[in-house]
Amino acid sequence: MIKKILISLVVLLAGFVVVVALQPSTFRVERSVTISAAPAAIFPQVNDLHQAQAWNPWLKLDPAVKTAFEGPPAGVGASSTWAGNSQVGEGRQTITESRPNELVRTRLDFKKPMESTCTAEFSLKPDGQKTVVTWSMFGESNFVSKAFCLFMNQDKMIGVPFEEGLASMKALVEGGKK
């Protein structure tokens, strides 16, 4: 009887490992919003990590979050660190590419709740008198993150805050024009 239970557990564990191993090795989450402003009015919101504090959805989850800034005030090399509650975690964001009024790419190094590194991007595409802002995050998925994503919807977990942040940025930029 115990032998049958152990064999069943080994088969279940092996099946789980196979299912996890077959999950995609990369991920990408992306959301967009159209803002009634030119790219030049939006670019500082994503190129200056100080300004991003006003619309960053994760910082609203912990009023006591500790943030610090290093490097230049904006553009390539600018970086911020954060340490907050379990919803916010701990990590560093560094701007690695900045093309005025077009693209800002950052490296995200998460320390807590789980160590990982990925890339985030903000692309700005003119659309007449408006701009389509796309916020994306992508990277590699290791075994642990693949297993985690079997039980948690990563697109929803990241995408919903992206939508909230983009809505806040839109309100901030469009409100500033009045």
Backbone hydrogen bonds in HBPLUS format (Angstrom, degrees):
<---DONOR---> <-ACCEPTOR-->    atom                        ^
c    i                          cat <-CA-CA->   ^        H-A-AA   ^      H-
h    n   atom  resd res      DA  || num        DHA   H-A  angle D-A-AA Bond
n    s   type  num  typ     dist DA aas  dist angle  dist       angle   num
A0005-ILE N   A0001-MET O   3.07 MM   4  6.41 155.6  2.13 148.9 155.5     1
A0006-LEU N   A0002-ILE O   2.89 MM   4  6.14 162.9  1.92 153.6 157.9     2
A0007-ILE N   A0003-LYS O   2.94 MM   4  6.13 159.8  1.98 148.7 154.5     3
A0008-SER N   A0004-LYS O   2.91 MM   4  6.05 158.6  1.96 144.6 150.9     4
A0009-LEU N   A0005-ILE O   2.90 MM   4  6.16 156.0  1.96 148.9 155.5     5
A0010-VAL N   A0006-LEU O   2.94 MM   4  6.17 158.1  1.99 149.3 155.1     6
A0011-VAL N   A0007-ILE O   2.91 MM   4  6.15 159.6  1.95 151.5 157.1     7
A0012-LEU N   A0008-SER O   2.89 MM   4  6.11 161.0  1.92 150.0 155.4     8
A0013-LEU N   A0009-LEU O   2.87 MM   4  6.02 161.9  1.90 149.2 154.4     9
A0014-ALA N   A0010-VAL O   2.86 MM   4  6.01 161.3  1.89 148.4 154.0    10
A0015-GLY N   A0011-VAL O   2.87 MM   4  6.05 156.6  1.92 146.9 153.7    11
A0016-PHE N   A0012-LEU O   2.90 MM   4  6.14 157.0  1.96 148.7 154.9    12
A0017-VAL N   A0013-LEU O   2.93 MM   4  6.20 162.1  1.96 152.5 157.0    13
A0018-VAL N   A0014-ALA O   2.98 MM   4  6.22 156.9  2.03 148.7 154.8    14
A0019-VAL N   A0015-GLY O   2.93 MM   4  6.18 164.8  1.95 152.8 156.7    15
A0020-VAL N   A0016-PHE O   2.91 MM   4  6.13 166.9  1.93 156.8 160.1    16
A0021-ALA N   A0017-VAL O   2.89 MM   4  6.00 162.6  1.92 147.3 152.7    17
A0022-LEU N   A0018-VAL O   3.02 MM   4  6.21 137.6  2.21 145.3 155.9    18
A0022-LEU N   A0019-VAL O   3.25 MM   3  5.24 131.5  2.50  94.7 107.1    19
A0023-GLN N   A0020-VAL O   3.08 MM   3  5.44 164.0  2.11 113.6 118.7    20
A0141-SER N   A0025-SER O   2.73 MM 116  4.94 161.7  1.77 132.0 130.1    21
A0027-PHE N   A0139-GLY O   2.92 MM 112  5.61 150.8  2.00 152.3 157.9    22
A0139-GLY N   A0027-PHE O   3.15 MM 112  5.61 150.5  2.24 142.7 145.8    23
A0029-VAL N   A0137-MET O   2.84 MM 108  5.33 158.4  1.88 156.3 163.7    24
A0137-MET N   A0029-VAL O   2.85 MM 108  5.33 150.3  1.94 152.9 160.9    25
A0031-ARG N   A0135-TRP O   2.98 MM 104  5.51 155.8  2.04 150.4 158.0    26
A0135-TRP N   A0031-ARG O   2.83 MM 104  5.51 157.7  1.88 166.4 172.6    27
A0033-VAL N   A0133-VAL O   2.93 MM 100  5.42 145.2  2.06 145.3 156.5    28
A0133-VAL N   A0033-VAL O   2.79 MM 100  5.42 164.9  1.82 172.3 169.8    29
A0035-ILE N   A0131-THR O   2.81 MM  96  5.29 166.8  1.83 155.4 156.4    30
A0037-ALA N   A0035-ILE O   2.82 MM   2  5.57 132.2  2.05 108.7  93.5    31
A0131-THR N   A0035-ILE O   2.86 MM  96  5.29 152.0  1.94 149.2 158.6    32
A0041-ALA N   A0038-ALA O   2.95 MM   3  5.54 145.5  2.07 117.6 126.8    33
A0042-ILE N   A0039-PRO O   3.03 MM   3  5.15 135.7  2.24 100.9 113.5    34
A0043-PHE N   A0039-PRO O   2.83 MM   4  5.87 162.4  1.86 166.2 169.9    35
A0045-GLN N   A0042-ILE O   2.84 MM   3  5.54 141.3  1.99 125.4 136.2    36
A0046-VAL N   A0043-PHE O   3.05 MM   3  5.57 143.9  2.19 115.3 124.3    37
A0047-ASN N   A0043-PHE O   2.92 MM   4  5.96 146.2  2.04 156.8 167.4    38
A0048-ASP N   A0044-PRO O   3.20 MM   4  5.56 139.3  2.37 132.0 135.2    39
A0075-GLY N   A0047-ASN O   3.00 MM  28  5.42 162.5  2.04 152.2 155.3    40
A0051-GLN N   A0048-ASP O   2.97 MM   3  5.49 121.0  2.33 110.6 123.6    41
A0052-ALA N   A0048-ASP O   3.20 MM   4  6.57 146.5  2.32 146.8 156.7    42
A0053-GLN N   A0050-HIS O   3.23 MM   3  5.64 153.2  2.31 105.4 113.1    43
A0054-ALA N   A0051-GLN O   3.15 MM   3  5.93 158.2  2.20 120.0 124.3    44
A0055-TRP N   A0052-ALA O   3.19 MM   3  5.66 148.1  2.30 111.0 118.7    45
A0056-ASN N   A0052-ALA O   2.95 MM   4  5.80 133.8  2.17 157.8 170.9    46
A0061-LEU N   A0058-TRP O   3.05 MM   3  5.38 155.1  2.12 107.6 115.3    47
A0065-VAL N   A0062-ASP O   3.04 MM   3  5.37 164.3  2.06 120.9 120.7    48
A0066-LYS N   A0083-ALA O   2.94 MM  17  5.27 174.5  1.94 150.6 150.2    49
A0083-ALA N   A0066-LYS O   2.93 MM  17  5.27 134.8  2.14 142.8 154.7    50
A0068-ALA N   A0081-THR O   3.09 MM  13  5.30 147.6  2.20 137.7 141.7    51
A0081-THR N   A0068-ALA O   2.88 MM  13  5.30 152.7  1.95 143.7 151.1    52
A0070-GLU N   A0079-SER O   2.88 MM   9  5.25 159.2  1.92 144.9 147.5    53
A0079-SER N   A0070-GLU O   3.03 MM   9  5.25 155.7  2.09 153.4 149.3    54
A0078-ALA N   A0075-GLY O   2.99 MM   3  5.76 163.7  2.02 143.7 148.2    55
A0077-GLY N   A0095-ILE O   2.92 MM  18  5.50 171.9  1.92 151.2 149.4    56
A0095-ILE N   A0078-ALA O   2.92 MM  17  5.60 166.1  1.94 167.4 171.3    57
A0080-SER N   A0093-GLN O   2.86 MM  13  5.37 152.6  1.94 150.7 160.0    58
A0093-GLN N   A0080-SER O   2.82 MM  13  5.37 160.0  1.86 160.0 166.1    59
A0082-TRP N   A0091-GLY O   3.01 MM   9  5.58 153.6  2.08 148.4 151.4    60
A0091-GLY N   A0082-TRP O   3.03 MM   9  5.58 155.2  2.09 146.5 150.0    61
A0084-GLY N   A0089-GLY O   2.84 MM   5  5.31 151.4  1.92 149.5 158.9    62
A0088-VAL N   A0085-ASN O   3.09 MM   3  5.40 132.2  2.33 105.6 117.8    63
A0089-GLY N   A0085-ASN O   2.81 MM   4  5.85 170.9  1.81 170.6 173.6    64
A0090-GLU N   A0112-LYS O   2.99 MM  22  4.87 158.0  2.03 126.4 126.6    65
A0111-LYS N   A0090-GLU O   2.70 MM  21  5.31 172.1  1.71 147.1 147.8    66
A0112-LYS N   A0090-GLU O   3.15 MM  22  4.87 162.9  2.18 129.3 131.5    67
A0092-ARG N   A0109-ASP O   2.87 MM  17  5.17 149.7  1.96 139.2 149.3    68
A0109-ASP N   A0092-ARG O   2.83 MM  17  5.17 172.1  1.83 159.8 162.6    69
A0094-THR N   A0107-ARG O   2.99 MM  13  5.26 155.2  2.05 143.9 152.0    70
A0107-ARG N   A0094-THR O   2.79 MM  13  5.26 157.5  1.84 150.5 155.6    71
A0096-THR N   A0105-ARG O   2.80 MM   9  5.70 157.0  1.86 144.3 152.2    72
A0097-GLU N   A0105-ARG O   3.30 MM   8  4.99 152.5  2.38 138.1 134.2    73
A0105-ARG N   A0097-GLU O   2.89 MM   8  4.99 165.8  1.91 142.1 145.5    74
A0099-ARG N   A0103-LEU O   2.82 MM   4  5.10 170.4  1.83 153.9 157.2    75
A0102-GLU N   A0099-ARG O   2.92 MM   3  5.46 146.3  2.04 152.7 149.3    76
A0103-LEU N   A0099-ARG O   3.06 MM   4  5.10 164.0  2.08 141.2 145.6    77
A0124-LEU N   A0102-GLU O   2.80 MM  22  4.80 163.3  1.82 139.6 140.1    78
A0104-VAL N   A0122-PHE O   2.94 MM  18  5.22 146.8  2.05 143.9 153.4    79
A0122-PHE N   A0104-VAL O   2.85 MM  18  5.22 149.0  1.94 149.6 159.2    80
A0106-THR N   A0120-ALA O   2.79 MM  14  5.22 166.0  1.81 156.4 159.3    81
A0120-ALA N   A0106-THR O   2.99 MM  14  5.22 161.0  2.03 140.8 146.5    82
A0108-LEU N   A0118-CYS O   2.86 MM  10  5.31 178.5  1.86 155.6 156.0    83
A0118-CYS N   A0108-LEU O   2.97 MM  10  5.31 153.3  2.04 145.0 153.7    84
A0110-PHE N   A0116-SER O   2.79 MM   6  5.20 154.7  1.85 159.8 166.0    85
A0116-SER N   A0110-PHE O   3.14 MM   6  5.20 151.8  2.23 130.4 134.1    86
A0119-THR N   A0138-PHE O   2.89 MM  19  5.44 176.8  1.89 168.6 169.7    87
A0138-PHE N   A0119-THR O   2.85 MM  19  5.44 156.5  1.91 154.3 162.0    88
A0121-GLU N   A0136-SER O   2.83 MM  15  5.22 154.4  1.89 144.0 149.0    89
A0136-SER N   A0121-GLU O   2.92 MM  15  5.22 160.8  1.96 146.7 152.4    90
A0123-SER N   A0134-THR O   2.92 MM  11  5.22 157.7  1.97 144.6 151.5    91
A0134-THR N   A0123-SER O   2.96 MM  11  5.22 161.3  1.99 148.7 154.7    92
A0125-LYS N   A0132-VAL O   2.95 MM   7  5.09 161.6  1.99 141.6 147.7    93
A0132-VAL N   A0125-LYS O   2.81 MM   7  5.09 168.8  1.82 150.6 149.3    94
A0127-ASP N   A0130-LYS O   2.74 MM   3  5.01 161.0  1.78 145.0 139.3    95
A0130-LYS N   A0127-ASP O   3.08 MM   3  5.01 158.3  2.13 115.4 119.1    96
A0146-LYS N   A0142-ASN O   2.90 MM   4  6.10 154.5  1.97 155.9 164.0    97
A0147-ALA N   A0143-PHE O   2.95 MM   4  6.18 157.6  2.00 148.9 154.6    98
A0148-PHE N   A0144-VAL O   2.89 MM   4  6.11 159.6  1.93 149.3 155.4    99
A0149-CYS N   A0145-SER O   2.96 MM   4  6.08 155.1  2.02 143.3 149.2   100
A0150-LEU N   A0147-ALA O   3.11 MM   3  5.30 149.8  2.20 102.8 112.0   101
A0151-PHE N   A0148-PHE O   3.05 MM   3  5.69 150.2  2.15 114.0 121.7   102
A0152-MET N   A0148-PHE O   3.03 MM   4  6.19 138.5  2.21 143.6 155.9   103
A0157-MET N   A0153-ASN O   2.84 MM   4  6.02 163.9  1.86 156.4 162.0   104
A0158-ILE N   A0154-GLN O   2.99 MM   4  6.04 155.3  2.05 150.2 153.9   105
A0159-GLY N   A0155-ASP O   2.65 MM   4  5.29 142.7  1.79 133.4 146.5   106
A0160-VAL N   A0156-LYS O   3.09 MM   4  5.54 167.8  2.11 133.2 136.6   107
A0162-PHE N   A0158-ILE O   3.08 MM   4  6.32 153.1  2.16 147.7 156.1   108
A0163-GLU N   A0159-GLY O   2.91 MM   4  6.20 156.7  1.96 152.5 157.8   109
A0164-GLU N   A0160-VAL O   3.03 MM   4  6.36 157.8  2.08 151.8 157.9   110
A0165-GLY N   A0161-PRO O   2.81 MM   4  6.02 164.2  1.83 155.2 159.1   111
A0166-LEU N   A0162-PHE O   2.86 MM   4  6.04 163.9  1.89 155.3 159.7   112
A0167-ALA N   A0163-GLU O   2.96 MM   4  6.10 154.1  2.02 144.3 151.7   113
A0168-SER N   A0164-GLU O   2.96 MM   4  6.22 153.0  2.03 146.1 153.6   114
A0169-MET N   A0165-GLY O   2.85 MM   4  6.11 157.2  1.90 149.6 156.2   115
A0170-LYS N   A0166-LEU O   2.85 MM   4  6.02 160.6  1.89 147.5 153.0   116
A0171-ALA N   A0167-ALA O   2.99 MM   4  6.22 163.4  2.02 147.4 151.3   117
A0172-LEU N   A0168-SER O   2.93 MM   4  6.10 156.9  1.99 146.4 153.2   118
A0173-VAL N   A0169-MET O   2.85 MM   4  6.05 171.2  1.86 160.6 162.1   119
A0174-GLU N   A0170-LYS O   2.83 MM   4  5.83 166.9  1.85 154.3 158.5   120
A0175-GLY N   A0171-ALA O   2.82 MM   4  5.54 145.3  1.94 133.0 143.6   121
A0176-GLY N   A0172-LEU O   3.00 MM   4  6.01 138.3  2.18 135.3 145.4   122
A0177-LYS N   A0174-GLU O   3.33 MM   3  5.41 152.1  2.41  98.5 106.4   123
A0178-LYS N   A0175-GLY O   3.43 MM   3  5.81 156.5  2.49 105.9 111.8   124
